Amino acid sequence: MSPDDKKINQETSLTRLTSRLGQTVTLEGNLTGHEDLEIQGTFSGLIDLTLHDLTIGKTAIVKSEAVKAKNLFLYGQLEGKVRAERVVISDTGHFTGDIVTCKISVQNGAKFRGTIKISKDYQP
């Protein structure tokens, strides 16, 4: 490996990668990955980003029997079961379902219907 290749690998490992499903994208199925994900469109299915962040944007509509993420940032609509170390539901967020998390923040104006179980340790 050349010195330039080593430098690129080091820079890539320091930079956090984020994938994005755009506002006009509709996807059904199982989603897994090893990078952060931002959803702006419509998704239905399982999401497994155990060690990475999931952001559900204002325009997103997500239905999932199981969402696993290191951190979940909800600005849009999510219906399902969530397991994450930290969950943040913004003032524009709409959540229906069950959450298991170590830390949760529900901002004033958010809509929440479901259960929350606080866990000491995040175990993916």
Secondary structure, 3 states (H helix, E strand, C coil): CCHHHHHHHHHHHHCCCEEEECCCCEEEEEEECCCEEEECCEEEEEEEEEEEEEEECCCCEEEEEEEEEEEEEECCEEEEEEEEEEEEECCCCEEEEEEEEEEEEECCCCEEEEEEEECCCCCC
